[in-house]
Amino acid sequence: MIEIQSQMSERALELLSLPEGHPCFLLDVGCGSGLSGDHLTEEGHCWVGIDISTAMLVISPVPDVALDREVEGDLVLGDMGQGMPFRPGTFDGCISISALQWLCNADKKTHSPPKRLYTFFSTLYSSLTRGARAVFQIYPENSEQLELITAQAMKAGFTGGMVVDYPNSTKAKKSRFKNMKGKSVKKTRDWILEKKERRRRQGREVRADTKYTGRQRKPRF
């Protein structure tokens, strides 16, 4: 189990495409007992982990919990469906191993999977630096869940796609990595077009794109 978790974390970190030799500040969503965080530490990165389970973070009859293991990262107790409680532009990247698909379930009558997914993605989008990526290893129950996750991620502003490792293996094919690229450099044409497209997906009225969109004005005399 530990070896599999380490392999999935290694793959997620690879898909983040972080600059080599440069320590980054990363977020681990659904960090559990910090096994993925251990790999981030080994690679020289600093990290913060967030998880809804107190038992996984602090209290458990089993000693293999995050605090007992003395993980290097900082730990936050929180429900990702209620949003990420971090300042804008905090993290250089985000990984999540086998956690995101749980937002597709309505565990309470007040839970709306689309709303909880959008709340998560929109607040995560804000907490990432420009150009950062978020990589999710997920086990969707069906194509409908995958479409729901993708739709809410795009609505929040993410772009990207699906990477399926070992597509010819039934067992390994269950491991799917959702790689969503973050924001372009602010105020560039690409950044403006992304912002306008995001607002269109949110149902807002947006002016049509033209050849002048994003073009810098000449200085006035």
C-alpha positions as CSV (number, residue, x, y, z in Angstrom):
1,M,0.0,0.0,0.0
2,I,2.8,2.4,1.0
3,E,4.7,1.6,-2.2
4,I,1.6,2.1,-4.4
5,Q,0.9,5.5,-2.7
6,S,4.5,6.5,-3.3
7,Q,4.4,5.5,-7.0
8,M,1.2,7.5,-7.5
9,S,2.7,10.5,-5.7
10,E,5.8,10.3,-7.8
11,R,3.7,10.2,-11.0
12,A,1.6,13.2,-9.8
13,L,4.7,15.2,-9.1
14,E,6.1,14.4,-12.5
15,L,2.9,15.7,-14.1
16,L,3.2,19.0,-12.2
17,S,6.2,19.8,-14.4
18,L,7.9,21.8,-11.7
19,P,11.3,23.5,-12.4
20,E,14.2,21.2,-11.7
21,G,16.4,22.0,-8.8
22,H,13.9,24.6,-7.4
23,P,12.1,23.8,-4.2
24,C,8.4,24.6,-4.4
25,F,5.5,25.1,-2.0
26,L,2.9,22.5,-2.7
27,L,-0.6,21.6,-1.5
28,D,-1.7,17.9,-0.9
29,V,-5.5,17.6,-0.9
30,G,-6.8,14.6,1.0
31,C,-3.3,14.1,2.5
32,G,-4.4,11.3,4.9
33,S,-1.5,10.2,7.1
34,G,1.0,12.1,4.9
35,L,2.4,9.3,2.7
36,S,2.3,11.5,-0.4
37,G,3.8,14.3,1.6
38,D,6.8,12.1,2.4
39,H,7.6,11.9,-1.3
40,L,7.3,15.7,-1.7
41,T,9.7,16.1,1.2
42,E,12.1,13.6,-0.3
43,E,12.1,15.7,-3.5
44,G,13.0,18.8,-1.6
45,H,9.6,20.5,-1.6
46,C,7.7,22.2,1.3
47,W,4.1,21.3,1.6
48,V,0.8,21.7,3.3
49,G,-1.7,18.8,3.7
50,I,-5.5,19.2,4.2
51,D,-7.8,16.3,5.1
52,I,-11.3,16.0,6.5
53,S,-10.4,13.0,8.7
54,T,-9.3,13.9,12.2
55,A,-8.4,10.2,12.7
56,M,-5.9,10.3,9.8
57,L,-4.3,13.5,11.0
58,V,-4.3,13.3,14.8
59,I,-6.3,10.6,16.6
60,S,-6.3,6.9,15.8
61,P,-5.7,3.6,17.6
62,V,-3.3,2.9,14.8
63,P,0.0,4.7,15.2
64,D,0.4,5.4,11.4
65,V,-1.2,8.9,11.4
66,A,0.3,12.1,10.2
67,L,1.3,13.6,13.6
68,D,2.5,10.3,15.0
69,R,4.7,9.9,11.9
70,E,6.1,13.4,12.4
71,V,5.6,14.4,8.8
72,E,7.5,17.5,7.6
73,G,4.5,19.3,6.2
74,D,1.9,21.5,7.9
75,L,-1.5,19.9,8.4
76,V,-4.9,21.4,8.1
77,L,-8.2,19.8,9.1
78,G,-10.9,20.8,6.6
79,D,-13.5,19.6,4.1
80,M,-12.4,20.3,0.6
81,G,-16.0,20.6,-0.5
82,Q,-16.2,23.8,1.6
83,G,-13.3,25.3,-0.2
84,M,-9.6,25.8,0.3
85,P,-8.9,28.2,3.2
86,F,-5.7,29.7,1.8
87,R,-4.7,33.1,0.5
88,P,-4.6,33.8,-3.3
89,G,-1.4,32.7,-5.0
90,T,-0.1,30.7,-2.1
91,F,0.9,27.4,-3.8
92,D,3.2,26.5,-6.7
93,G,1.2,23.4,-7.4
94,C,-1.3,20.8,-6.0
95,I,-1.5,17.1,-5.9
96,S,-4.4,14.9,-4.7
97,I,-4.3,11.1,-4.5
98,S,-7.5,9.1,-4.5
99,A,-9.6,11.9,-2.8
100,L,-11.4,14.0,-5.4
101,Q,-14.0,11.4,-6.4
102,W,-15.5,11.5,-2.9
103,L,-16.9,15.0,-3.8
104,C,-19.2,13.3,-6.3
105,N,-21.1,11.7,-3.4
106,A,-23.9,13.4,-1.5
107,D,-23.2,12.2,2.0
108,K,-25.7,14.6,3.5
109,K,-29.0,16.0,2.3
110,T,-27.5,19.5,2.1
111,H,-24.6,18.2,-0.1
112,S,-24.8,19.1,-3.8
113,P,-21.9,17.4,-5.6
114,P,-21.8,20.1,-8.4
115,K,-21.7,23.0,-5.9
116,R,-19.1,21.3,-3.7
117,L,-16.9,20.5,-6.7
118,Y,-17.2,24.1,-8.0
119,T,-16.4,25.5,-4.5
120,F,-13.4,23.3,-4.3
121,F,-12.0,24.1,-7.8
122,S,-12.7,27.8,-7.7
123,T,-11.0,28.3,-4.3
124,L,-8.1,26.0,-5.4
125,Y,-7.7,28.0,-8.6
126,S,-7.4,31.2,-6.5
127,S,-4.8,29.7,-4.1
128,L,-2.4,28.7,-7.0
129,T,0.2,30.9,-8.4
130,R,0.0,31.9,-12.1
131,G,0.9,29.1,-14.4
132,A,0.7,26.5,-11.6
133,R,-0.8,23.0,-12.1
134,A,-3.0,20.7,-10.1
135,V,-2.8,17.0,-10.6
136,F,-5.5,14.6,-9.3
137,Q,-5.3,10.8,-9.2
138,I,-8.9,9.7,-9.2
139,Y,-11.1,6.6,-9.3
140,P,-14.4,7.7,-10.9
141,E,-17.2,5.2,-10.6
142,N,-18.4,6.0,-14.1
143,S,-18.1,8.4,-17.0
144,E,-20.8,10.7,-15.5
145,Q,-18.7,11.4,-12.5
146,L,-15.7,12.1,-14.7
147,E,-17.8,14.5,-16.8
148,L,-19.1,16.2,-13.6
149,I,-15.6,16.7,-12.3
150,T,-14.3,18.0,-15.6
151,A,-17.2,20.4,-16.1
152,Q,-16.9,22.0,-12.7
153,A,-13.1,22.3,-13.0
154,M,-13.4,24.1,-16.4
155,K,-16.2,26.3,-15.0
156,A,-13.7,27.4,-12.2
157,G,-11.1,28.3,-14.9
158,F,-8.9,25.2,-15.2
159,T,-7.9,23.7,-18.5
160,G,-6.0,20.5,-19.2
161,G,-6.9,16.9,-19.8
162,M,-6.8,13.3,-18.7
163,V,-3.7,11.1,-18.6
164,V,-4.4,7.3,-18.3
165,D,-1.4,5.2,-17.4
166,Y,-1.3,1.6,-18.7
167,P,-4.5,2.0,-20.8
168,N,-4.4,-1.7,-21.8
169,S,-4.4,-2.9,-18.3
170,T,-7.8,-3.2,-16.7
171,K,-6.5,-2.9,-13.1
172,A,-4.0,-0.1,-13.7
173,K,-6.4,1.8,-15.9
174,K,-8.4,2.7,-12.8
175,S,-5.6,5.1,-11.9
176,R,-6.4,8.3,-13.8
177,F,-4.6,11.6,-13.4
178,K,-6.5,14.8,-14.0
179,N,-3.9,17.4,-15.1
180,M,-5.4,20.9,-15.0
181,K,-3.2,23.8,-15.9
182,G,-3.5,27.0,-14.0
183,K,-3.4,30.6,-15.0
184,S,-1.5,32.4,-17.7
185,V,0.7,35.4,-17.0
186,K,-1.6,38.2,-15.8
187,K,-2.8,40.9,-18.4
188,T,-1.4,39.0,-21.4
189,R,-3.8,38.2,-24.3
190,D,-4.0,34.6,-23.2
191,W,-4.9,35.6,-19.7
192,I,-7.6,37.9,-20.9
193,L,-9.1,35.3,-23.2
194,E,-9.1,32.7,-20.4
195,K,-10.8,35.1,-18.0
196,K,-13.5,36.0,-20.6
197,E,-14.1,32.3,-21.4
198,R,-14.3,31.5,-17.7
199,R,-17.0,34.2,-17.2
200,R,-18.9,32.9,-20.2
201,R,-19.0,29.4,-18.7
202,Q,-20.3,31.0,-15.5
203,G,-23.2,32.5,-17.5
204,R,-22.1,36.1,-17.4
205,E,-22.5,38.5,-20.3
206,V,-19.1,39.0,-22.0
207,R,-18.1,41.1,-25.0
208,A,-17.1,39.3,-28.1
209,D,-13.4,38.7,-28.8
210,T,-11.8,40.8,-31.5
211,K,-8.3,41.3,-33.0
212,Y,-7.9,44.1,-30.5
213,T,-8.6,42.0,-27.5
214,G,-5.5,42.1,-25.2
215,R,-3.7,44.5,-27.4
216,Q,-1.7,47.2,-25.5
217,R,-2.6,50.7,-26.2
218,K,0.0,53.1,-27.6
219,P,1.2,55.8,-25.1
220,R,-0.6,59.1,-25.4
221,F,1.2,62.3,-26.1
